[in-house]
């Protein structure tokens, strides 16, 4: 499962739970942090590639940042 999907799955599990949410919240926080880190890597890679191709003022990809 990809990380954005993992975050959405964690949110679904959280909504559907009737009991202890500590484990789900912990996993959600971990998945959010990893997704943000991956998005940062993708942003850097695309920005670097655009620079190497001579593209000026690359506006980015508009990736979502998970804020918790």
TARAPE-V512130 format. One record per run of one state. SS is the DSSP state (2 for helix, 1 for strand, 0 for the rest). FROM is the first residue (numbers start at 1). LEN is the number of residues. If there is no record, write none. Layout:
# TARAPE-V512130
SS&FROM&LEN  SS&FROM&LEN
This chain:
# TARAPE-V512130
0&1&2  2&3&14  0&17&5  2&22&31  0&53&16
